[in-house]
Amino acid sequence: MKVEIWSDFMCPFCYIGKRRFESALEQFPNKDQVEVVYRSFELDPGASYKAGVSMDEILASKYGMSIEQAKAANANVTQQAASVGLTYHMDRVIPANSFDAHRLVHFASGHGKMKEMTERLFRAHFTDGENLGDKNRLADLAAEVGLDRDLAAAALESDDFQSEVRADEAAAANLGIRGVPFFVLGGKYAVSGAQPLEVFTDALDKAYREANPLVMVNDSDSSDGICADGSCDLPGSAK
């Protein structure tokens, strides 16, 4: 069964939702039969790095709140992150354009490192305060997960993987996805947002059962060797 996850590295709830989903998947009995694919989504395609501008200031400006309210909101999301074992330093977060980071994930996918690259980019942004709009730093992060730094740098300096990012975004638009994180399980079941663990557990169970229905290998109408309705079909009994 395939699980597709649309997310953006600038989204604090995407990292939290990723971790909650991973916790549910770790407990899922058929986890080895689940393929997880990360899809690109840009919350703000026109975003750019602004030196000296804090997340508190950006949040306050975007939602028309005071700096104090913005700080409280960022403190709240930091607590939510801590509840799933993540360390957020919102005061260090560098707002940037995420397009190249998404391209890097597609590059990593071609080398079998999609999951590792996705995790490293989220941690770089929310924990380490890295600038994900810096191509040189992105190449460094690629090397950290075992990818060839020179190849990664060359891909980032080219137009490689732009079409793959756009294809993910087009697929999101076709599905009516307007916010992230967004999880599609088995091509049918969807979960929107960083939902509690039990929501992901239930979704995995439902999607897997539908994708892998039971197949009868004998006549389903046969009553041989079965107990039902309070009685058993005994050998030699009259029928």
PyRosetta script that sets phi, psi and omega in degrees:
from pyrosetta import init, pose_from_sequence

init()
pose = pose_from_sequence("MKVEIWSDFMCPFCYIGKRRFESALEQFPNKDQVEVVYRSFELDPGASYKAGVSMDEILASKYGMSIEQAKAANANVTQQAASVGLTYHMDRVIPANSFDAHRLVHFASGHGKMKEMTERLFRAHFTDGENLGDKNRLADLAAEVGLDRDLAAAALESDDFQSEVRADEAAAANLGIRGVPFFVLGGKYAVSGAQPLEVFTDALDKAYREANPLVMVNDSDSSDGICADGSCDLPGSAK")
pose.set_psi(1, 138.4)
pose.set_omega(1, 179.8)
pose.set_phi(2, -100.8)
pose.set_psi(2, 137.7)
pose.set_omega(2, 172.5)
pose.set_phi(3, -118.7)
pose.set_psi(3, 121.6)
pose.set_omega(3, 179.1)
pose.set_phi(4, -106.0)
pose.set_psi(4, 132.5)
pose.set_omega(4, -177.1)
pose.set_phi(5, -123.0)
pose.set_psi(5, 113.1)
pose.set_omega(5, 174.0)
pose.set_phi(6, -88.9)
pose.set_psi(6, 130.2)
pose.set_omega(6, -178.6)
pose.set_phi(7, -157.3)
pose.set_psi(7, 167.5)
pose.set_omega(7, 176.5)
pose.set_phi(8, -131.9)
pose.set_psi(8, 140.0)
pose.set_omega(8, -177.1)
pose.set_phi(9, -69.4)
pose.set_psi(9, -13.0)
pose.set_omega(9, 177.1)
pose.set_phi(10, -87.5)
pose.set_psi(10, -3.5)
pose.set_omega(10, -173.6)
pose.set_phi(11, -97.8)
pose.set_psi(11, 112.9)
pose.set_omega(11, -178.4)
pose.set_phi(12, -64.6)
pose.set_psi(12, -31.0)
pose.set_omega(12, -179.3)
pose.set_phi(13, -76.5)
pose.set_psi(13, -20.1)
pose.set_omega(13, 178.3)
pose.set_phi(14, -66.1)
pose.set_psi(14, -41.3)
pose.set_omega(14, 179.2)
pose.set_phi(15, -69.1)
pose.set_psi(15, -40.2)
pose.set_omega(15, 178.3)
pose.set_phi(16, -65.0)
pose.set_psi(16, -45.6)
pose.set_omega(16, 178.9)
pose.set_phi(17, -63.3)
pose.set_psi(17, -38.3)
pose.set_omega(17, 177.2)
pose.set_phi(18, -58.7)
pose.set_psi(18, -45.7)
pose.set_omega(18, -177.4)
pose.set_phi(19, -68.5)
pose.set_psi(19, -39.0)
pose.set_omega(19, 177.6)
pose.set_phi(20, -64.7)
pose.set_psi(20, -41.6)
pose.set_omega(20, 177.3)
pose.set_phi(21, -62.7)
pose.set_psi(21, -43.6)
pose.set_omega(21, -179.7)
pose.set_phi(22, -61.3)
pose.set_psi(22, -37.1)
pose.set_omega(22, 178.0)
pose.set_phi(23, -64.7)
pose.set_psi(23, -41.7)
pose.set_omega(23, 178.0)
pose.set_phi(24, -65.6)
pose.set_psi(24, -42.1)
pose.set_omega(24, -179.2)
pose.set_phi(25, -65.1)
pose.set_psi(25, -37.8)
pose.set_omega(25, -179.8)
pose.set_phi(26, -60.9)
pose.set_psi(26, -32.0)
pose.set_omega(26, -179.3)
pose.set_phi(27, -89.4)
pose.set_psi(27, -7.3)
pose.set_omega(27, -175.5)
pose.set_phi(28, -75.7)
pose.set_psi(28, 127.0)
pose.set_omega(28, -175.7)
pose.set_phi(29, -58.8)
pose.set_psi(29, -29.7)
pose.set_omega(29, -177.3)
pose.set_phi(30, -107.6)
pose.set_psi(30, 32.6)
pose.set_omega(30, -175.3)
pose.set_phi(31, -59.6)
pose.set_psi(31, -30.0)
pose.set_omega(31, -178.1)
pose.set_phi(32, -69.5)
pose.set_psi(32, -13.1)
pose.set_omega(32, -179.8)
pose.set_phi(33, -104.1)
pose.set_psi(33, 13.0)
pose.set_omega(33, -179.9)
pose.set_phi(34, -108.6)
pose.set_psi(34, 124.8)
pose.set_omega(34, 176.0)
pose.set_phi(35, -101.1)
pose.set_psi(35, 124.7)
pose.set_omega(35, 179.8)
pose.set_phi(36, -105.0)
pose.set_psi(36, 126.8)
pose.set_omega(36, -179.8)
pose.set_phi(37, -124.1)
pose.set_psi(37, 129.7)
pose.set_omega(37, 179.1)
pose.set_phi(38, -94.5)
pose.set_psi(38, 131.1)
pose.set_omega(38, -178.5)
pose.set_phi(39, -112.0)
pose.set_psi(39, 149.2)
pose.set_omega(39, -177.0)
pose.set_phi(40, -82.3)
pose.set_psi(40, 142.5)
pose.set_omega(40, 175.3)
pose.set_phi(41, -153.1)
pose.set_psi(41, 130.0)
pose.set_omega(41, 177.9)
pose.set_phi(42, -107.8)
pose.set_psi(42, 116.2)
pose.set_omega(42, 176.8)
pose.set_phi(43, -67.9)
pose.set_psi(43, -35.3)
pose.set_omega(43, -179.6)
pose.set_phi(44, -140.0)
pose.set_psi(44, 86.9)
pose.set_omega(44, -178.2)
pose.set_phi(45, -59.1)
pose.set_psi(45, -23.1)
pose.set_omega(45, -178.9)
pose.set_phi(46, -93.6)
pose.set_psi(46, 7.8)
pose.set_omega(46, -177.4)
pose.set_phi(47, -65.7)
pose.set_psi(47, 150.4)
pose.set_omega(47, 176.1)
pose.set_phi(48, -146.0)
pose.set_psi(48, 158.3)
pose.set_omega(48, 180.0)
pose.set_phi(49, -67.9)
pose.set_psi(49, 130.0)
pose.set_omega(49, 178.4)
pose.set_phi(50, -123.4)
pose.set_psi(50, 104.7)
pose.set_omega(50, -177.8)
pose.set_phi(51, -61.1)
pose.set_psi(51, 135.1)
pose.set_omega(51, 174.4)
pose.set_phi(52, 80.6)
pose.set_psi(52, 2.3)
pose.set_omega(52, 178.9)
pose.set_phi(53, -100.7)
pose.set_psi(53, 123.2)
pose.set_omega(53, -176.3)
pose.set_phi(54, -87.5)
pose.set_psi(54, 163.7)
pose.set_omega(54, 175.7)
pose.set_phi(55, -64.3)
pose.set_psi(55, -32.2)
pose.set_omega(55, 177.3)
pose.set_phi(56, -61.7)
pose.set_psi(56, -43.8)
pose.set_omega(56, -179.4)
pose.set_phi(57, -67.9)
pose.set_psi(57, -40.7)
pose.set_omega(57, 179.4)
pose.set_phi(58, -64.7)
pose.set_psi(58, -44.4)
pose.set_omega(58, -179.7)
pose.set_phi(59, -63.6)
pose.set_psi(59, -43.4)
pose.set_omega(59, -179.4)
pose.set_phi(60, -62.3)
pose.set_psi(60, -42.2)
pose.set_omega(60, -179.7)
pose.set_phi(61, -69.0)
pose.set_psi(61, -42.2)
pose.set_omega(61, -176.3)
pose.set_phi(62, -67.2)
pose.set_psi(62, -40.2)
pose.set_omega(62, -174.8)
pose.set_phi(63, -107.0)
pose.set_psi(63, 7.6)
pose.set_omega(63, 176.9)
pose.set_phi(64, 63.0)
pose.set_psi(64, 40.5)
pose.set_omega(64, 179.7)
pose.set_phi(65, -116.5)
pose.set_psi(65, 169.2)
pose.set_omega(65, 177.7)
pose.set_phi(66, -77.5)
pose.set_psi(66, 164.1)
pose.set_omega(66, 177.2)
pose.set_phi(67, -61.0)
pose.set_psi(67, -38.0)
pose.set_omega(67, 179.5)
pose.set_phi(68, -62.9)
pose.set_psi(68, -41.7)
pose.set_omega(68, 178.2)
pose.set_phi(69, -66.3)
pose.set_psi(69, -39.2)
pose.set_omega(69, 178.7)
pose.set_phi(70, -64.2)
pose.set_psi(70, -41.9)
pose.set_omega(70, 178.2)
pose.set_phi(71, -63.0)
pose.set_psi(71, -39.3)
pose.set_omega(71, 178.9)
pose.set_phi(72, -65.7)
pose.set_psi(72, -39.7)
pose.set_omega(72, 179.1)
pose.set_phi(73, -64.8)
pose.set_psi(73, -42.7)
pose.set_omega(73, 179.1)
pose.set_phi(74, -68.4)
pose.set_psi(74, -33.0)
pose.set_omega(74, 176.0)
pose.set_phi(75, -66.2)
pose.set_psi(75, -37.3)
pose.set_omega(75, 179.3)
pose.set_phi(76, -64.8)
pose.set_psi(76, -45.3)
pose.set_omega(76, -179.4)
pose.set_phi(77, -68.4)
pose.set_psi(77, -31.2)
pose.set_omega(77, 175.9)
pose.set_phi(78, -64.1)
pose.set_psi(78, -39.2)
pose.set_omega(78, 177.0)
pose.set_phi(79, -65.9)
pose.set_psi(79, -41.8)
pose.set_omega(79, 178.2)
pose.set_phi(80, -62.0)
pose.set_psi(80, -39.9)
pose.set_omega(80, 178.0)
pose.set_phi(81, -63.6)
pose.set_psi(81, -42.2)
pose.set_omega(81, -179.6)
pose.set_phi(82, -62.2)
pose.set_psi(82, -31.6)
pose.set_omega(82, -178.3)
pose.set_phi(83, -66.3)
pose.set_psi(83, -18.7)
pose.set_omega(83, 177.4)
pose.set_phi(84, -113.7)
pose.set_psi(84, 18.4)
pose.set_omega(84, 173.7)
pose.set_phi(85, 85.7)
pose.set_psi(85, 15.0)
pose.set_omega(85, -180.0)
pose.set_phi(86, -102.8)
pose.set_psi(86, 147.2)
pose.set_omega(86, 177.9)
pose.set_phi(87, -111.1)
pose.set_psi(87, 112.5)
pose.set_omega(87, 177.8)
pose.set_phi(88, -102.0)
pose.set_psi(88, 136.7)
pose.set_omega(88, 171.5)
pose.set_phi(89, -121.4)
pose.set_psi(89, 81.1)
pose.set_omega(89, -175.0)
pose.set_phi(90, -64.5)
pose.set_psi(90, -22.3)
pose.set_omega(90, 178.0)
pose.set_phi(91, -74.5)
pose.set_psi(91, -14.6)
pose.set_omega(91, 179.4)
pose.set_phi(92, -101.6)
pose.set_psi(92, -13.4)
pose.set_omega(92, -174.6)
pose.set_phi(93, -59.6)
pose.set_psi(93, 133.7)
pose.set_omega(93, 179.6)
pose.set_phi(94, -107.5)
pose.set_psi(94, 108.6)
pose.set_omega(94, 177.4)
pose.set_phi(95, -62.9)
pose.set_psi(95, 131.9)
pose.set_omega(95, -177.7)
pose.set_phi(96, -155.3)
pose.set_psi(96, 171.6)
pose.set_omega(96, 174.4)
pose.set_phi(97, -79.2)
pose.set_psi(97, 134.0)
pose.set_omega(97, -173.7)
pose.set_phi(98, -98.3)
pose.set_psi(98, 3.1)
pose.set_omega(98, -173.9)
pose.set_phi(99, -59.1)
pose.set_psi(99, -46.1)
pose.set_omega(99, -179.1)
pose.set_phi(100, -67.1)
pose.set_psi(100, -33.7)
pose.set_omega(100, 177.0)
pose.set_phi(101, -64.1)
pose.set_psi(101, -38.7)
pose.set_omega(101, 176.7)
pose.set_phi(102, -66.5)
pose.set_psi(102, -39.5)
pose.set_omega(102, 176.7)
pose.set_phi(103, -61.4)
pose.set_psi(103, -38.5)
pose.set_omega(103, 180.0)
pose.set_phi(104, -63.7)
pose.set_psi(104, -36.1)
pose.set_omega(104, 177.6)
pose.set_phi(105, -63.3)
pose.set_psi(105, -40.0)
pose.set_omega(105, 177.8)
pose.set_phi(106, -67.6)
pose.set_psi(106, -37.1)
pose.set_omega(106, 174.0)
pose.set_phi(107, -60.1)
pose.set_psi(107, -47.1)
pose.set_omega(107, -179.3)
pose.set_phi(108, -63.1)
pose.set_psi(108, -35.6)
pose.set_omega(108, 179.4)
pose.set_phi(109, -59.5)
pose.set_psi(109, -38.2)
pose.set_omega(109, 179.2)
pose.set_phi(110, -67.4)
pose.set_psi(110, -13.3)
pose.set_omega(110, 178.7)
pose.set_phi(111, -115.5)
pose.set_psi(111, 17.8)
pose.set_omega(111, 176.2)
pose.set_phi(112, 73.0)
pose.set_psi(112, 23.1)
pose.set_omega(112, -175.8)
pose.set_phi(113, -125.5)
pose.set_psi(113, 29.3)
pose.set_omega(113, -178.2)
pose.set_phi(114, -61.4)
pose.set_psi(114, -47.7)
pose.set_omega(114, -177.4)
pose.set_phi(115, -63.9)
pose.set_psi(115, -45.3)
pose.set_omega(115, -178.4)
pose.set_phi(116, -64.7)
pose.set_psi(116, -40.1)
pose.set_omega(116, -179.0)
pose.set_phi(117, -68.4)
pose.set_psi(117, -41.1)
pose.set_omega(117, 179.1)
pose.set_phi(118, -60.9)
pose.set_psi(118, -47.0)
pose.set_omega(118, 179.8)
pose.set_phi(119, -61.9)
pose.set_psi(119, -43.3)
pose.set_omega(119, -177.1)
pose.set_phi(120, -66.0)
pose.set_psi(120, -36.9)
pose.set_omega(120, -179.9)
pose.set_phi(121, -68.4)
pose.set_psi(121, -41.3)
pose.set_omega(121, 176.8)
pose.set_phi(122, -61.8)
pose.set_psi(122, -45.5)
pose.set_omega(122, -179.4)
pose.set_phi(123, -65.3)
pose.set_psi(123, -39.0)
pose.set_omega(123, 179.2)
pose.set_phi(124, -60.1)
pose.set_psi(124, -39.5)
pose.set_omega(124, -176.3)
pose.set_phi(125, -76.3)
pose.set_psi(125, -52.8)
pose.set_omega(125, -170.9)
pose.set_phi(126, -89.1)
pose.set_psi(126, -24.1)
pose.set_omega(126, -178.4)
pose.set_phi(127, -104.0)
pose.set_psi(127, -43.9)
pose.set_omega(127, -172.6)
pose.set_phi(128, -94.1)
pose.set_psi(128, -12.3)
pose.set_omega(128, -179.8)
pose.set_phi(129, 69.0)
pose.set_psi(129, 35.4)
pose.set_omega(129, 179.9)
pose.set_phi(130, -84.1)
pose.set_psi(130, 153.7)
pose.set_omega(130, 177.0)
pose.set_phi(131, -91.1)
pose.set_psi(131, 104.2)
pose.set_omega(131, -178.1)
pose.set_phi(132, -76.5)
pose.set_psi(132, -0.5)
pose.set_omega(132, 174.4)
pose.set_phi(133, -92.0)
pose.set_psi(133, -1.5)
pose.set_omega(133, -178.6)
pose.set_phi(134, -94.7)
pose.set_psi(134, 110.9)
pose.set_omega(134, -175.8)
pose.set_phi(135, -64.1)
pose.set_psi(135, -36.0)
pose.set_omega(135, 178.2)
pose.set_phi(136, -64.0)
pose.set_psi(136, -41.8)
pose.set_omega(136, 179.1)
pose.set_phi(137, -68.9)
pose.set_psi(137, -36.5)
pose.set_omega(137, 176.5)
pose.set_phi(138, -60.8)
pose.set_psi(138, -40.6)
pose.set_omega(138, 178.2)
pose.set_phi(139, -63.9)
pose.set_psi(139, -38.1)
pose.set_omega(139, 176.2)
pose.set_phi(140, -61.1)
pose.set_psi(140, -43.0)
pose.set_omega(140, -179.4)
pose.set_phi(141, -65.7)
pose.set_psi(141, -35.0)
pose.set_omega(141, 176.5)
pose.set_phi(142, -62.1)
pose.set_psi(142, -42.6)
pose.set_omega(142, 179.1)
pose.set_phi(143, -63.4)
pose.set_psi(143, -34.4)
pose.set_omega(143, -179.0)
pose.set_phi(144, -63.3)
pose.set_psi(144, -27.0)
pose.set_omega(144, 179.5)
pose.set_phi(145, -97.8)
pose.set_psi(145, 10.7)
pose.set_omega(145, 174.0)
pose.set_phi(146, 97.8)
pose.set_psi(146, 12.2)
pose.set_omega(146, 178.4)
pose.set_phi(147, -93.6)
pose.set_psi(147, 158.5)
pose.set_omega(147, 178.5)
pose.set_phi(148, -72.4)
pose.set_psi(148, 118.4)
pose.set_omega(148, -175.5)
pose.set_phi(149, -63.3)
pose.set_psi(149, -41.4)
pose.set_omega(149, -178.1)
pose.set_phi(150, -64.2)
pose.set_psi(150, -40.8)
pose.set_omega(150, 178.5)
pose.set_phi(151, -66.4)
pose.set_psi(151, -40.4)
pose.set_omega(151, 178.6)
pose.set_phi(152, -63.9)
pose.set_psi(152, -44.1)
pose.set_omega(152, 179.9)
pose.set_phi(153, -62.7)
pose.set_psi(153, -41.2)
pose.set_omega(153, 179.6)
pose.set_phi(154, -64.4)
pose.set_psi(154, -40.8)
pose.set_omega(154, 179.0)
pose.set_phi(155, -63.6)
pose.set_psi(155, -40.4)
pose.set_omega(155, -178.7)
pose.set_phi(156, -70.1)
pose.set_psi(156, -30.2)
pose.set_omega(156, 179.0)
pose.set_phi(157, -80.8)
pose.set_psi(157, -11.6)
pose.set_omega(157, 179.4)
pose.set_phi(158, -99.8)
pose.set_psi(158, -168.8)
pose.set_omega(158, 175.4)
pose.set_phi(159, -97.1)
pose.set_psi(159, 11.4)
pose.set_omega(159, -176.8)
pose.set_phi(160, -58.3)
pose.set_psi(160, 141.2)
pose.set_omega(160, 172.5)
pose.set_phi(161, 69.6)
pose.set_psi(161, 9.2)
pose.set_omega(161, 173.8)
pose.set_phi(162, -66.1)
pose.set_psi(162, -42.4)
pose.set_omega(162, -178.5)
pose.set_phi(163, -65.7)
pose.set_psi(163, -32.7)
pose.set_omega(163, 178.8)
pose.set_phi(164, -67.2)
pose.set_psi(164, -40.4)
pose.set_omega(164, 177.2)
pose.set_phi(165, -63.7)
pose.set_psi(165, -45.6)
pose.set_omega(165, -179.4)
pose.set_phi(166, -64.5)
pose.set_psi(166, -33.7)
pose.set_omega(166, 178.4)
pose.set_phi(167, -66.3)
pose.set_psi(167, -41.0)
pose.set_omega(167, 176.4)
pose.set_phi(168, -61.7)
pose.set_psi(168, -42.4)
pose.set_omega(168, -178.3)
pose.set_phi(169, -68.5)
pose.set_psi(169, -36.0)
pose.set_omega(169, 177.4)
pose.set_phi(170, -67.0)
pose.set_psi(170, -39.9)
pose.set_omega(170, 177.8)
pose.set_phi(171, -63.0)
pose.set_psi(171, -39.3)
pose.set_omega(171, 177.4)
pose.set_phi(172, -62.3)
pose.set_psi(172, -43.7)
pose.set_omega(172, 179.6)
pose.set_phi(173, -62.7)
pose.set_psi(173, -40.6)
pose.set_omega(173, 179.5)
pose.set_phi(174, -64.6)
pose.set_psi(174, -30.3)
pose.set_omega(174, 179.1)
pose.set_phi(175, -85.5)
pose.set_psi(175, -5.6)
pose.set_omega(175, -179.1)
pose.set_phi(176, 79.6)
pose.set_psi(176, 21.3)
pose.set_omega(176, -179.7)
pose.set_phi(177, -77.4)
pose.set_psi(177, 121.8)
pose.set_omega(177, -179.4)
pose.set_phi(178, -116.2)
pose.set_psi(178, -11.2)
pose.set_omega(178, 179.5)
pose.set_phi(179, -145.7)
pose.set_psi(179, 160.6)
pose.set_omega(179, -179.6)
pose.set_phi(180, -131.2)
pose.set_psi(180, 157.3)
pose.set_omega(180, 6.2)
pose.set_phi(181, -74.3)
pose.set_psi(181, 152.5)
pose.set_omega(181, 177.7)
pose.set_phi(182, -139.0)
pose.set_psi(182, 126.3)
pose.set_omega(182, -174.3)
pose.set_phi(183, -114.6)
pose.set_psi(183, 129.8)
pose.set_omega(183, 175.6)
pose.set_phi(184, -118.7)
pose.set_psi(184, 119.3)
pose.set_omega(184, -175.2)
pose.set_phi(185, -110.6)
pose.set_psi(185, 123.7)
pose.set_omega(185, 178.2)
pose.set_phi(186, 63.5)
pose.set_psi(186, 20.3)
pose.set_omega(186, 178.7)
pose.set_phi(187, 73.0)
pose.set_psi(187, 4.5)
pose.set_omega(187, -175.6)
pose.set_phi(188, -133.4)
pose.set_psi(188, -47.4)
pose.set_omega(188, -176.2)
pose.set_phi(189, -88.2)
pose.set_psi(189, 139.9)
pose.set_omega(189, -177.7)
pose.set_phi(190, -129.3)
pose.set_psi(190, 145.3)
pose.set_omega(190, 174.5)
pose.set_phi(191, -129.6)
pose.set_psi(191, 125.5)
pose.set_omega(191, 179.8)
pose.set_phi(192, -108.3)
pose.set_psi(192, 126.5)
pose.set_omega(192, 176.8)
pose.set_phi(193, 95.2)
pose.set_psi(193, 170.9)
pose.set_omega(193, 179.3)
pose.set_phi(194, -83.2)
pose.set_psi(194, 73.9)
pose.set_omega(194, -174.3)
pose.set_phi(195, -73.8)
pose.set_psi(195, 163.0)
pose.set_omega(195, 177.1)
pose.set_phi(196, -62.5)
pose.set_psi(196, 160.6)
pose.set_omega(196, -177.2)
pose.set_phi(197, -51.8)
pose.set_psi(197, -44.0)
pose.set_omega(197, -175.2)
pose.set_phi(198, -64.9)
pose.set_psi(198, -28.0)
pose.set_omega(198, 178.0)
pose.set_phi(199, -66.7)
pose.set_psi(199, -43.8)
pose.set_omega(199, 177.8)
pose.set_phi(200, -67.5)
pose.set_psi(200, -38.5)
pose.set_omega(200, 178.4)
pose.set_phi(201, -60.3)
pose.set_psi(201, -46.3)
pose.set_omega(201, 179.9)
pose.set_phi(202, -65.0)
pose.set_psi(202, -41.3)
pose.set_omega(202, -179.9)
pose.set_phi(203, -65.1)
pose.set_psi(203, -42.0)
pose.set_omega(203, 177.2)
pose.set_phi(204, -60.2)
pose.set_psi(204, -44.2)
pose.set_omega(204, -178.6)
pose.set_phi(205, -63.3)
pose.set_psi(205, -48.1)
pose.set_omega(205, -178.7)
pose.set_phi(206, -64.1)
pose.set_psi(206, -46.6)
pose.set_omega(206, -178.2)
pose.set_phi(207, -64.6)
pose.set_psi(207, -40.5)
pose.set_omega(207, -178.6)
pose.set_phi(208, -67.7)
pose.set_psi(208, -42.9)
pose.set_omega(208, 179.8)
pose.set_phi(209, -62.5)
pose.set_psi(209, -36.9)
pose.set_omega(209, 179.6)
pose.set_phi(210, -73.4)
pose.set_psi(210, -35.7)
pose.set_omega(210, 179.6)
pose.set_phi(211, -75.3)
pose.set_psi(211, -21.3)
pose.set_omega(211, -177.2)
pose.set_phi(212, -132.0)
pose.set_psi(212, 67.6)
pose.set_omega(212, -179.7)
pose.set_phi(213, -68.1)
pose.set_psi(213, 155.4)
pose.set_omega(213, 177.3)
pose.set_phi(214, -67.3)
pose.set_psi(214, 140.7)
pose.set_omega(214, 177.6)
pose.set_phi(215, -115.4)
pose.set_psi(215, 118.2)
pose.set_omega(215, 179.7)
pose.set_phi(216, -73.2)
pose.set_psi(216, 135.5)
pose.set_omega(216, 178.4)
pose.set_phi(217, -107.3)
pose.set_psi(217, 1.2)
pose.set_omega(217, 173.5)
pose.set_phi(218, -133.9)
pose.set_psi(218, 178.7)
pose.set_omega(218, 179.6)
pose.set_phi(219, -66.7)
pose.set_psi(219, 117.3)
pose.set_omega(219, -176.7)
pose.set_phi(220, -65.7)
pose.set_psi(220, -16.9)
pose.set_omega(220, 179.3)
pose.set_phi(221, -88.1)
pose.set_psi(221, -8.0)
pose.set_omega(221, -179.0)
pose.set_phi(222, -70.4)
pose.set_psi(222, 138.4)
pose.set_omega(222, 179.5)
pose.set_phi(223, -105.2)
pose.set_psi(223, 5.4)
pose.set_omega(223, -178.7)
pose.set_phi(224, -62.6)
pose.set_psi(224, 129.0)
pose.set_omega(224, 175.1)
pose.set_phi(225, 64.3)
pose.set_psi(225, 41.4)
pose.set_omega(225, -179.1)
pose.set_phi(226, -138.8)
pose.set_psi(226, 145.8)
pose.set_omega(226, 175.1)
pose.set_phi(227, -114.0)
pose.set_psi(227, 132.1)
pose.set_omega(227, 179.4)
pose.set_phi(228, -157.7)
pose.set_psi(228, 154.4)
pose.set_omega(228, 177.8)
pose.set_phi(229, 54.6)
pose.set_psi(229, 37.3)
pose.set_omega(229, 174.6)
pose.set_phi(230, 80.2)
pose.set_psi(230, 6.3)
pose.set_omega(230, -179.8)
pose.set_phi(231, -144.5)
pose.set_psi(231, 164.2)
pose.set_omega(231, -179.9)
pose.set_phi(232, -119.8)
pose.set_psi(232, 149.6)
pose.set_omega(232, 175.4)
pose.set_phi(233, -85.6)
pose.set_psi(233, 99.4)
pose.set_omega(233, -174.3)
pose.set_phi(234, -82.1)
pose.set_psi(234, 146.9)
pose.set_omega(234, 178.2)
pose.set_phi(235, -58.7)
pose.set_psi(235, 134.4)
pose.set_omega(235, 177.6)
pose.set_phi(236, 81.5)
pose.set_psi(236, -2.9)
pose.set_omega(236, -179.5)
pose.set_phi(237, -75.6)
pose.set_psi(237, 153.3)
pose.set_omega(237, -179.2)
pose.set_phi(238, -67.8)
pose.set_psi(238, 145.7)
pose.set_omega(238, 179.9)
pose.set_phi(239, -118.8)
pose.dump_pdb("model.pdb")
